[in-house]
Amino acid sequence: MRAIVITSPGGPDVLRVRELPDPVPADDEILIRVRAFGVNHAETHMRKGEWPEATPVSGIECAGTVAADPSGRLAAGTTVVALMGGMGRTRNGSYAEYVAAPAANVVPIRTSLSWPDLAAIPESYATAWSALTGNLGLMPGQSLLVRGATSALGQAAVNIASDAGAAVLATTRRADRAQLLRSLGAEHVVIDGGQIAGSVRELVPGGADRVLDLVGNRVLRDSLRAVRPGGRVCQAGFLGGLGPVPEFLPIADMPSGVQFSFFGSFELGTGELPISGVPLQEIVEKVEAGKYRAAPSRVFGFGEIADAHRLMESGAALGKLVVAVRTPQASP
């Protein structure tokens, strides 16, 4: 099979197409013929050697068809999505024509979406849904601040929260992206220059009920100041980099009564966070119905993976980047 291999830690050009043996699925795995896969920020860190775990073949999600299921649960040709389960971290991932994924992390899907459109959904929407419903316990009528909202994960969160009846405040660093966020369901758009707690409290007196922070440690103190007493903050991304919070002191930096948690999508598919708990079929149906705007912002060919990584790191992706392994026009 063809696979995209990290030939050495470095820039996008270290990603090279190579011929590798087809993977052979174990009894608890499913062999997937990959039709398209999403590109994620985590994979850029894996490529650069900044992630604690990384395999030569990256890729933490994909859409495709079952090539073989030793258990017999899924018939050959079944449309599926797969995400996490160590892909790209402890086992070769989805930047390939075939991937052997843990059966617990493979979900059959009924859909009329094209392969690129389907591949834009799994990781972003499973992560957003899990963080919003689990860590944040978001309820209709509550206010939610999504920090880093123009990212693929941020757009998914705005879609889900708005559809669920929350009042969404969304941030962007550029004013020309405000209309995009409003089209996804954001009631207010806040231009993020690094300190936005005051602006949030002007829009929502007392502070937001919930904050989903995708920028990460660089703005954590400010995000904690943007939430109301008794509110919740969940960090689920690191768009601002992997550096630690310098001299973080809970007694000084944590507002009294505010709950702070972290959601790591790498936990999806574990016993505590089974993929079966995420309504992926329902999410796909909402995308088909136009309730969620989840189409990829750009689709690349298999040999254009370096260009996809360069666009991801430029901050100009404006949504999900997808690689079509065969052709963008192919459908399930």
BALOBA-1460 file (C-alpha; in Angstrom, 3 decimals):
// residues 332
<rec num="1" residu="m" x="0.000" y="0.000" z="0.000"/>
<rec num="2" residu="r" x="0.955" y="3.648" z="-0.284"/>
<rec num="3" residu="a" x="1.476" y="5.428" z="3.012"/>
<rec num="4" residu="i" x="2.655" y="8.871" z="4.059"/>
<rec num="5" residu="v" x="5.661" y="8.430" z="6.334"/>
<rec num="6" residu="i" x="7.370" y="10.845" z="8.743"/>
<rec num="7" residu="t" x="10.923" y="10.294" z="7.456"/>
<rec num="8" residu="s" x="12.474" y="12.355" z="10.280"/>
<rec num="9" residu="p" x="11.270" y="15.009" z="12.724"/>
<rec num="10" residu="g" x="10.928" y="18.331" z="10.940"/>
<rec num="11" residu="g" x="8.887" y="20.520" z="8.643"/>
<rec num="12" residu="p" x="6.087" y="19.498" z="6.274"/>
<rec num="13" residu="d" x="8.513" y="18.231" z="3.616"/>
<rec num="14" residu="v" x="9.588" y="15.299" z="5.838"/>
<rec num="15" residu="l" x="6.217" y="13.720" z="4.978"/>
<rec num="16" residu="r" x="6.903" y="11.392" z="2.044"/>
<rec num="17" residu="v" x="4.786" y="8.827" z="0.195"/>
<rec num="18" residu="r" x="6.297" y="5.348" z="0.577"/>
<rec num="19" residu="e" x="5.300" y="1.761" z="-0.179"/>
<rec num="20" residu="l" x="4.631" y="-0.276" z="2.989"/>
<rec num="21" residu="p" x="3.220" y="-3.771" z="3.558"/>
<rec num="22" residu="d" x="-0.553" y="-3.866" z="3.957"/>
<rec num="23" residu="p" x="-1.470" y="-4.117" z="7.658"/>
<rec num="24" residu="v" x="-2.903" y="-7.416" z="8.876"/>
<rec num="25" residu="p" x="-5.769" y="-6.971" z="11.382"/>
<rec num="26" residu="a" x="-5.676" y="-8.776" z="14.712"/>
<rec num="27" residu="d" x="-8.811" y="-10.388" z="16.154"/>
<rec num="28" residu="d" x="-9.828" y="-7.143" z="17.873"/>
<rec num="29" residu="e" x="-9.073" y="-4.906" z="14.899"/>
<rec num="30" residu="i" x="-10.756" y="-3.939" z="11.629"/>
<rec num="31" residu="l" x="-8.854" y="-3.364" z="8.415"/>
<rec num="32" residu="i" x="-10.149" y="-0.223" z="6.702"/>
<rec num="33" residu="r" x="-9.613" y="0.865" z="3.127"/>
<rec num="34" residu="v" x="-9.087" y="4.583" z="3.720"/>
<rec num="35" residu="r" x="-10.986" y="6.823" z="1.317"/>
<rec num="36" residu="a" x="-10.277" y="10.161" z="3.034"/>
<rec num="37" residu="f" x="-8.853" y="11.450" z="6.298"/>
<rec num="38" residu="g" x="-8.879" y="14.683" z="8.268"/>
<rec num="39" residu="v" x="-5.711" y="16.609" z="9.099"/>
<rec num="40" residu="n" x="-5.336" y="17.706" z="12.726"/>
<rec num="41" residu="h" x="-3.105" y="20.066" z="14.711"/>
<rec num="42" residu="a" x="-1.873" y="17.157" z="16.838"/>
<rec num="43" residu="e" x="-0.372" y="15.569" z="13.722"/>
<rec num="44" residu="t" x="1.790" y="18.633" z="13.056"/>
<rec num="45" residu="h" x="3.291" y="18.246" z="16.525"/>
<rec num="46" residu="m" x="3.828" y="14.521" z="15.927"/>
<rec num="47" residu="r" x="5.601" y="15.343" z="12.666"/>
<rec num="48" residu="k" x="7.941" y="17.772" z="14.440"/>
<rec num="49" residu="g" x="8.756" y="15.314" z="17.233"/>
<rec num="50" residu="e" x="7.017" y="17.444" z="19.864"/>
<rec num="51" residu="w" x="4.462" y="14.805" z="20.863"/>
<rec num="52" residu="p" x="5.363" y="12.180" z="23.485"/>
<rec num="53" residu="e" x="4.065" y="9.389" z="21.245"/>
<rec num="54" residu="a" x="4.182" y="9.201" z="17.454"/>
<rec num="55" residu="t" x="4.438" y="6.473" z="14.831"/>
<rec num="56" residu="p" x="6.005" y="6.699" z="11.355"/>
<rec num="57" residu="v" x="2.543" y="6.790" z="9.754"/>
<rec num="58" residu="s" x="0.496" y="9.588" z="11.291"/>
<rec num="59" residu="g" x="-3.276" y="10.161" z="11.196"/>
<rec num="60" residu="i" x="-5.802" y="9.910" z="14.010"/>
<rec num="61" residu="e" x="-9.048" y="9.590" z="12.006"/>
<rec num="62" residu="c" x="-10.440" y="8.445" z="8.674"/>
<rec num="63" residu="a" x="-13.482" y="7.515" z="6.627"/>
<rec num="64" residu="g" x="-13.530" y="4.445" z="4.433"/>
<rec num="65" residu="t" x="-14.845" y="0.953" z="3.899"/>
<rec num="66" residu="v" x="-14.254" y="-2.297" z="5.735"/>
<rec num="67" residu="a" x="-11.644" y="-4.428" z="3.987"/>
<rec num="68" residu="a" x="-11.624" y="-7.193" z="6.619"/>
<rec num="69" residu="d" x="-13.172" y="-7.770" z="10.037"/>
<rec num="70" residu="p" x="-11.840" y="-10.940" z="11.700"/>
<rec num="71" residu="s" x="-14.764" y="-10.888" z="14.169"/>
<rec num="72" residu="g" x="-17.341" y="-10.948" z="11.383"/>
<rec num="73" residu="r" x="-19.263" y="-8.024" z="12.920"/>
<rec num="74" residu="l" x="-18.932" y="-5.732" z="9.910"/>
<rec num="75" residu="a" x="-19.259" y="-6.948" z="6.344"/>
<rec num="76" residu="a" x="-16.639" y="-6.075" z="3.751"/>
<rec num="77" residu="g" x="-17.559" y="-2.832" z="2.010"/>
<rec num="78" residu="t" x="-19.402" y="-1.323" z="5.010"/>
<rec num="79" residu="t" x="-18.940" y="2.446" z="5.246"/>
<rec num="80" residu="v" x="-17.189" y="3.342" z="8.505"/>
<rec num="81" residu="v" x="-15.404" y="6.124" z="10.315"/>
<rec num="82" residu="a" x="-12.565" y="5.491" z="12.739"/>
<rec num="83" residu="l" x="-10.819" y="7.743" z="15.203"/>
<rec num="84" residu="m" x="-8.227" y="7.649" z="17.974"/>
<rec num="85" residu="g" x="-7.496" y="4.260" z="19.535"/>
<rec num="86" residu="g" x="-3.771" y="4.957" z="19.397"/>
<rec num="87" residu="m" x="-3.754" y="5.628" z="15.643"/>
<rec num="88" residu="g" x="-0.755" y="7.793" z="14.819"/>
<rec num="89" residu="r" x="0.414" y="7.538" z="18.413"/>
<rec num="90" residu="t" x="1.076" y="3.908" z="19.354"/>
<rec num="91" residu="r" x="0.052" y="2.253" z="16.073"/>
<rec num="92" residu="n" x="0.407" y="3.371" z="12.470"/>
<rec num="93" residu="g" x="-2.412" y="5.715" z="11.592"/>
<rec num="94" residu="s" x="-4.667" y="6.735" z="8.730"/>
<rec num="95" residu="y" x="-2.224" y="8.561" z="6.426"/>
<rec num="96" residu="a" x="-2.311" y="5.451" z="4.236"/>
<rec num="97" residu="e" x="-4.440" y="3.451" z="1.830"/>
<rec num="98" residu="y" x="-5.194" y="0.931" z="4.598"/>
<rec num="99" residu="v" x="-5.228" y="1.105" z="8.384"/>
<rec num="100" residu="a" x="-5.855" y="-1.541" z="11.046"/>
<rec num="101" residu="a" x="-7.932" y="0.223" z="13.698"/>
<rec num="102" residu="p" x="-9.184" y="-1.064" z="17.058"/>
<rec num="103" residu="a" x="-12.682" y="-2.459" z="16.526"/>
<rec num="104" residu="a" x="-13.973" y="-0.399" z="19.473"/>
<rec num="105" residu="n" x="-12.987" y="2.777" z="17.612"/>
<rec num="106" residu="v" x="-14.685" y="1.916" z="14.314"/>
<rec num="107" residu="v" x="-18.283" y="3.035" z="13.729"/>
<rec num="108" residu="p" x="-20.503" y="1.967" z="10.792"/>
<rec num="109" residu="i" x="-22.239" y="4.932" z="9.170"/>
<rec num="110" residu="r" x="-25.196" y="5.274" z="6.808"/>
<rec num="111" residu="t" x="-24.713" y="8.359" z="4.677"/>
<rec num="112" residu="s" x="-24.934" y="9.991" z="1.272"/>
<rec num="113" residu="l" x="-22.060" y="12.374" z="2.042"/>
<rec num="114" residu="s" x="-18.969" y="12.344" z="-0.147"/>
<rec num="115" residu="w" x="-15.833" y="10.802" z="1.339"/>
<rec num="116" residu="p" x="-14.186" y="14.184" z="2.033"/>
<rec num="117" residu="d" x="-17.363" y="15.512" z="3.679"/>
<rec num="118" residu="l" x="-17.636" y="12.410" z="5.857"/>
<rec num="119" residu="a" x="-13.938" y="12.524" z="6.773"/>
<rec num="120" residu="a" x="-14.347" y="16.097" z="8.063"/>
<rec num="121" residu="i" x="-16.599" y="14.935" z="10.896"/>
<rec num="122" residu="p" x="-15.221" y="12.219" z="13.243"/>
<rec num="123" residu="e" x="-12.511" y="13.733" z="15.432"/>
<rec num="124" residu="s" x="-13.757" y="17.325" z="15.541"/>
<rec num="125" residu="y" x="-17.393" y="16.501" z="16.237"/>
<rec num="126" residu="a" x="-16.739" y="13.611" z="18.631"/>
<rec num="127" residu="t" x="-14.366" y="15.820" z="20.630"/>
<rec num="128" residu="a" x="-16.671" y="18.848" z="20.645"/>
<rec num="129" residu="w" x="-19.730" y="16.789" z="21.590"/>
<rec num="130" residu="s" x="-17.872" y="14.970" z="24.382"/>
<rec num="131" residu="a" x="-16.386" y="18.127" z="25.894"/>
<rec num="132" residu="l" x="-19.655" y="20.072" z="25.718"/>
<rec num="133" residu="t" x="-21.922" y="17.360" z="27.101"/>
<rec num="134" residu="g" x="-19.444" y="15.695" z="29.458"/>
<rec num="135" residu="n" x="-16.934" y="18.126" z="30.939"/>
<rec num="136" residu="l" x="-19.092" y="21.220" z="30.601"/>
<rec num="137" residu="g" x="-22.536" y="19.661" z="31.038"/>
<rec num="138" residu="l" x="-23.897" y="22.341" z="28.701"/>
<rec num="139" residu="m" x="-27.647" y="22.941" z="28.987"/>
<rec num="140" residu="p" x="-30.095" y="24.820" z="26.734"/>
<rec num="141" residu="g" x="-30.253" y="28.508" z="27.600"/>
<rec num="142" residu="q" x="-26.748" y="28.656" z="29.063"/>
<rec num="143" residu="s" x="-24.089" y="30.947" z="27.653"/>
<rec num="144" residu="l" x="-20.996" y="29.327" z="26.154"/>
<rec num="145" residu="l" x="-17.736" y="30.980" z="25.151"/>
<rec num="146" residu="v" x="-15.832" y="29.056" z="22.465"/>
<rec num="147" residu="r" x="-12.268" y="30.343" z="22.417"/>
<rec num="148" residu="g" x="-10.477" y="29.470" z="19.181"/>
<rec num="149" residu="a" x="-13.760" y="29.157" z="17.319"/>
<rec num="150" residu="t" x="-12.512" y="29.363" z="13.723"/>
<rec num="151" residu="s" x="-10.606" y="26.089" z="14.109"/>
<rec num="152" residu="a" x="-12.295" y="22.901" z="12.892"/>
<rec num="153" residu="l" x="-12.969" y="21.869" z="16.495"/>
<rec num="154" residu="g" x="-14.209" y="25.345" z="17.373"/>
<rec num="155" residu="q" x="-16.625" y="25.421" z="14.445"/>
<rec num="156" residu="a" x="-17.960" y="22.005" z="15.440"/>
<rec num="157" residu="a" x="-18.500" y="23.259" z="18.990"/>
<rec num="158" residu="v" x="-20.362" y="26.359" z="17.782"/>
<rec num="159" residu="n" x="-22.573" y="24.193" z="15.551"/>
<rec num="160" residu="i" x="-23.404" y="21.702" z="18.298"/>
<rec num="161" residu="a" x="-23.937" y="24.241" z="21.075"/>
<rec num="162" residu="s" x="-26.094" y="26.564" z="18.983"/>
<rec num="163" residu="d" x="-28.252" y="23.676" z="17.768"/>
<rec num="164" residu="a" x="-28.630" y="22.547" z="21.404"/>
<rec num="165" residu="g" x="-30.065" y="25.915" z="22.435"/>
<rec num="166" residu="a" x="-27.042" y="27.558" z="24.044"/>
<rec num="167" residu="a" x="-26.198" y="31.249" z="23.583"/>
<rec num="168" residu="v" x="-22.782" y="31.083" z="21.932"/>
<rec num="169" residu="l" x="-19.992" y="33.642" z="22.122"/>
<rec num="170" residu="a" x="-17.196" y="32.820" z="19.688"/>
<rec num="171" residu="t" x="-13.707" y="34.257" z="19.418"/>
<rec num="172" residu="t" x="-11.454" y="34.962" z="16.476"/>
<rec num="173" residu="r" x="-8.277" y="36.976" z="16.106"/>
<rec num="174" residu="r" x="-9.524" y="38.556" z="12.864"/>
<rec num="175" residu="a" x="-12.634" y="40.667" z="12.398"/>
<rec num="176" residu="d" x="-13.112" y="39.455" z="8.802"/>
<rec num="177" residu="r" x="-13.928" y="35.986" z="10.160"/>
<rec num="178" residu="a" x="-16.832" y="37.171" z="12.314"/>
<rec num="179" residu="q" x="-19.497" y="36.475" z="9.686"/>
<rec num="180" residu="l" x="-18.309" y="32.875" z="9.351"/>
<rec num="181" residu="l" x="-18.875" y="32.347" z="13.076"/>
<rec num="182" residu="r" x="-22.288" y="34.016" z="13.000"/>
<rec num="183" residu="s" x="-23.301" y="31.746" z="10.134"/>
<rec num="184" residu="l" x="-22.509" y="28.761" z="12.357"/>
<rec num="185" residu="g" x="-24.807" y="30.031" z="15.107"/>
<rec num="186" residu="a" x="-22.696" y="32.380" z="17.237"/>
<rec num="187" residu="e" x="-24.769" y="35.191" z="18.780"/>
<rec num="188" residu="h" x="-21.700" y="37.284" z="19.624"/>
<rec num="189" residu="v" x="-18.206" y="37.375" z="18.144"/>
<rec num="190" residu="v" x="-15.309" y="38.590" z="20.274"/>
<rec num="191" residu="i" x="-12.033" y="39.655" z="18.667"/>
<rec num="192" residu="d" x="-9.336" y="37.901" z="20.670"/>
<rec num="193" residu="g" x="-6.216" y="39.934" z="21.328"/>
<rec num="194" residu="g" x="-5.210" y="37.787" z="24.282"/>
<rec num="195" residu="q" x="-7.292" y="39.470" z="26.987"/>
<rec num="196" residu="i" x="-11.049" y="39.094" z="26.450"/>
<rec num="197" residu="a" x="-12.503" y="38.484" z="29.915"/>
<rec num="198" residu="g" x="-13.664" y="42.098" z="30.196"/>
<rec num="199" residu="s" x="-15.375" y="42.028" z="26.813"/>
<rec num="200" residu="v" x="-17.111" y="38.756" z="27.661"/>
<rec num="201" residu="r" x="-18.401" y="40.163" z="30.947"/>
<rec num="202" residu="e" x="-19.790" y="43.195" z="29.119"/>
<rec num="203" residu="l" x="-21.760" y="40.901" z="26.806"/>
<rec num="204" residu="v" x="-22.765" y="38.466" z="29.565"/>
<rec num="205" residu="p" x="-22.917" y="40.246" z="32.928"/>
<rec num="206" residu="g" x="-21.163" y="38.151" z="35.545"/>
<rec num="207" residu="g" x="-19.370" y="36.020" z="32.954"/>
<rec num="208" residu="a" x="-20.202" y="33.098" z="30.707"/>
<rec num="209" residu="d" x="-21.797" y="29.979" z="32.174"/>
<rec num="210" residu="r" x="-19.368" y="27.746" z="30.301"/>
<rec num="211" residu="v" x="-16.045" y="28.225" z="28.491"/>
<rec num="212" residu="l" x="-14.536" y="25.828" z="25.949"/>
<rec num="213" residu="d" x="-10.902" y="26.903" z="25.585"/>
<rec num="214" residu="l" x="-9.137" y="25.594" z="22.476"/>
<rec num="215" residu="v" x="-6.254" y="28.092" z="22.549"/>
<rec num="216" residu="g" x="-4.710" y="26.517" z="25.623"/>
<rec num="217" residu="n" x="-2.244" y="27.468" z="28.306"/>
<rec num="218" residu="r" x="-1.269" y="30.832" z="26.821"/>
<rec num="219" residu="v" x="-4.712" y="32.284" z="27.646"/>
<rec num="220" residu="l" x="-5.819" y="30.031" z="30.506"/>
<rec num="221" residu="r" x="-5.764" y="32.714" z="33.207"/>
<rec num="222" residu="d" x="-7.901" y="35.019" z="31.075"/>
<rec num="223" residu="s" x="-10.363" y="32.236" z="30.206"/>
<rec num="224" residu="l" x="-10.815" y="31.516" z="33.905"/>
<rec num="225" residu="r" x="-11.672" y="35.178" z="34.473"/>
<rec num="226" residu="a" x="-14.300" y="35.077" z="31.708"/>
<rec num="227" residu="v" x="-16.561" y="32.540" z="33.462"/>
<rec num="228" residu="r" x="-19.146" y="33.315" z="36.118"/>
<rec num="229" residu="p" x="-18.851" y="32.094" z="39.719"/>
<rec num="230" residu="g" x="-19.911" y="28.454" z="39.771"/>
<rec num="231" residu="g" x="-19.272" y="28.120" z="36.033"/>
<rec num="232" residu="r" x="-17.087" y="25.638" z="34.200"/>
<rec num="233" residu="v" x="-14.037" y="25.900" z="31.970"/>
<rec num="234" residu="c" x="-12.852" y="23.016" z="29.796"/>
<rec num="235" residu="q" x="-9.548" y="23.123" z="27.945"/>
<rec num="236" residu="a" x="-9.680" y="20.853" z="24.890"/>
<rec num="237" residu="g" x="-7.036" y="22.289" z="22.577"/>
<rec num="238" residu="f" x="-3.646" y="23.952" z="22.355"/>
<rec num="239" residu="l" x="-3.813" y="26.222" z="19.320"/>
<rec num="240" residu="g" x="-1.565" y="28.676" z="21.157"/>
<rec num="241" residu="g" x="1.244" y="26.149" z="21.552"/>
<rec num="242" residu="l" x="2.341" y="23.470" z="23.995"/>
<rec num="243" residu="g" x="4.183" y="25.691" z="26.470"/>
<rec num="244" residu="p" x="3.204" y="25.428" z="30.152"/>
<rec num="245" residu="v" x="1.399" y="28.092" z="32.181"/>
<rec num="246" residu="p" x="4.272" y="29.951" z="33.871"/>
<rec num="247" residu="e" x="4.087" y="30.036" z="37.679"/>
<rec num="248" residu="f" x="0.443" y="28.956" z="37.766"/>
<rec num="249" residu="l" x="-0.824" y="29.224" z="41.336"/>
<rec num="250" residu="p" x="-4.379" y="27.937" z="41.919"/>
<rec num="251" residu="i" x="-4.987" y="30.053" z="45.022"/>
<rec num="252" residu="a" x="-4.247" y="33.195" z="42.986"/>
<rec num="253" residu="d" x="-5.279" y="32.187" z="39.482"/>
<rec num="254" residu="m" x="-8.419" y="30.075" z="40.032"/>
<rec num="255" residu="p" x="-11.611" y="32.040" z="40.771"/>
<rec num="256" residu="s" x="-13.372" y="30.549" z="43.768"/>
<rec num="257" residu="g" x="-16.097" y="28.066" z="42.813"/>
<rec num="258" residu="v" x="-15.092" y="27.768" z="39.132"/>
<rec num="259" residu="q" x="-14.592" y="24.207" z="37.888"/>
<rec num="260" residu="f" x="-11.675" y="23.638" z="35.500"/>
<rec num="261" residu="s" x="-11.105" y="20.435" z="33.528"/>
<rec num="262" residu="f" x="-9.250" y="19.080" z="30.506"/>
<rec num="263" residu="f" x="-10.637" y="16.913" z="27.730"/>
<rec num="264" residu="g" x="-8.177" y="14.835" z="25.720"/>
<rec num="265" residu="s" x="-9.647" y="13.314" z="22.574"/>
<rec num="266" residu="f" x="-6.989" y="10.587" z="22.743"/>
<rec num="267" residu="e" x="-9.139" y="9.041" z="25.491"/>
<rec num="268" residu="l" x="-12.030" y="8.441" z="23.080"/>
<rec num="269" residu="g" x="-12.586" y="4.730" z="22.661"/>
<rec num="270" residu="t" x="-11.337" y="3.799" z="26.119"/>
<rec num="271" residu="g" x="-13.532" y="2.081" z="28.681"/>
<rec num="272" residu="e" x="-14.335" y="5.395" z="30.341"/>
<rec num="273" residu="l" x="-15.180" y="7.190" z="27.071"/>
<rec num="274" residu="p" x="-16.442" y="4.618" z="24.557"/>
<rec num="275" residu="i" x="-16.989" y="5.739" z="20.982"/>
<rec num="276" residu="s" x="-20.421" y="4.138" z="21.233"/>
<rec num="277" residu="g" x="-21.349" y="6.953" z="23.631"/>
<rec num="278" residu="v" x="-20.921" y="9.562" z="20.888"/>
<rec num="279" residu="p" x="-23.966" y="9.866" z="18.564"/>
<rec num="280" residu="l" x="-21.908" y="9.893" z="15.361"/>
<rec num="281" residu="q" x="-24.772" y="8.650" z="13.162"/>
<rec num="282" residu="e" x="-27.014" y="11.444" z="14.459"/>
<rec num="283" residu="i" x="-24.227" y="13.971" z="13.905"/>
<rec num="284" residu="v" x="-23.780" y="12.796" z="10.310"/>
<rec num="285" residu="e" x="-27.524" y="13.097" z="9.729"/>
<rec num="286" residu="k" x="-27.489" y="16.675" z="11.032"/>
<rec num="287" residu="v" x="-24.669" y="17.467" z="8.622"/>
<rec num="288" residu="e" x="-26.713" y="15.951" z="5.777"/>
<rec num="289" residu="a" x="-29.722" y="18.041" z="6.819"/>
<rec num="290" residu="g" x="-27.682" y="21.254" z="6.919"/>
<rec num="291" residu="k" x="-28.111" y="21.759" z="10.677"/>
<rec num="292" residu="y" x="-24.335" y="21.450" z="11.091"/>
<rec num="293" residu="r" x="-22.029" y="23.139" z="8.575"/>
<rec num="294" residu="a" x="-19.170" y="20.662" z="8.558"/>
<rec num="295" residu="a" x="-17.895" y="20.599" z="4.974"/>
<rec num="296" residu="p" x="-14.090" y="20.714" z="4.721"/>
<rec num="297" residu="s" x="-12.595" y="24.116" z="4.003"/>
<rec num="298" residu="r" x="-10.208" y="22.476" z="1.541"/>
<rec num="299" residu="v" x="-9.570" y="19.005" z="0.118"/>
<rec num="300" residu="f" x="-6.055" y="17.875" z="-0.826"/>
<rec num="301" residu="g" x="-4.775" y="14.953" z="-2.842"/>
<rec num="302" residu="f" x="-2.727" y="12.185" z="-1.245"/>
<rec num="303" residu="g" x="0.539" y="13.615" z="-2.583"/>
<rec num="304" residu="e" x="-0.285" y="17.102" z="-1.289"/>
<rec num="305" residu="i" x="0.002" y="16.270" z="2.402"/>
<rec num="306" residu="a" x="2.928" y="18.682" z="2.922"/>
<rec num="307" residu="d" x="0.789" y="21.519" z="1.529"/>
<rec num="308" residu="a" x="-2.021" y="20.550" z="3.923"/>
<rec num="309" residu="h" x="0.360" y="20.707" z="6.895"/>
<rec num="310" residu="r" x="1.725" y="24.065" z="5.763"/>
<rec num="311" residu="l" x="-1.790" y="25.508" z="5.547"/>
<rec num="312" residu="m" x="-2.668" y="24.051" z="8.959"/>
<rec num="313" residu="e" x="0.351" y="25.707" z="10.563"/>
<rec num="314" residu="s" x="-0.290" y="29.040" z="8.836"/>
<rec num="315" residu="g" x="-3.489" y="29.540" z="10.815"/>
<rec num="316" residu="a" x="-5.415" y="30.219" z="7.607"/>
<rec num="317" residu="a" x="-7.237" y="26.880" z="7.274"/>
<rec num="318" residu="l" x="-10.595" y="28.312" z="8.441"/>
<rec num="319" residu="g" x="-12.012" y="24.870" z="9.114"/>
<rec num="320" residu="k" x="-11.294" y="21.224" z="8.492"/>
<rec num="321" residu="l" x="-8.588" y="20.159" z="6.068"/>
<rec num="322" residu="v" x="-9.149" y="16.774" z="4.442"/>
<rec num="323" residu="v" x="-7.026" y="14.520" z="2.247"/>
<rec num="324" residu="a" x="-8.805" y="12.354" z="-0.324"/>
<rec num="325" residu="v" x="-6.902" y="9.141" z="-0.818"/>
<rec num="326" residu="r" x="-8.534" y="8.391" z="-4.175"/>
<rec num="327" residu="t" x="-10.656" y="11.150" z="-5.700"/>
<rec num="328" residu="p" x="-12.650" y="13.954" z="-4.046"/>
<rec num="329" residu="q" x="-15.728" y="12.982" z="-6.106"/>
<rec num="330" residu="a" x="-15.966" y="9.395" z="-4.813"/>
<rec num="331" residu="s" x="-18.942" y="8.759" z="-2.487"/>
<rec num="332" residu="p" x="-19.870" y="5.947" z="-0.061"/>
